[in-house]
């Protein structure tokens, strides 16, 4: 009978410890976010890019590239959302302006960038803090590299 109690007590003690072990999905997200941080991006849980002021849920992940001390003069913040029904229709299929459109002259850069973005991108945000891509994190490290390249290309175009 004592052995049964020992087994029950051990099970009660060990079960929370076993529950703390990371799942494969959590490990993958950690790898993606570490890769993004190493490339200079700030990863944070955020509101959806098309969230209204009264929508406070943090149900999106933002990969932000800061301006690096060189915020463009006269910058007008804008938001471009993907696969969404909110906002004004943009000239690219399945993309809509939620805030915007962007300043003139950036359309050709966006036309080149948007088709190459990884699956799961839900929005592109330009703000005073920098440029951000909202992503569902459904890819691999190569997709993070594609996000970094897209953000750097867009930052360069906006800083001209």
Secondary structure, 3 states (H helix, E strand, C coil): CHHHHHHHHHHHHHHHHHHCCCCHHHHHHHHHHHHHHHCCEEEEEECCCCCCCCCCCCCEEEEEEECCCCCCCCCCCEEEEECCCCCEECCCCCEEEEECCCCCCCHHHHHHHHCCCCCCEEEEEECCCEEEEEECCCCCHHHHHHHHHHHHHHHHHHCC
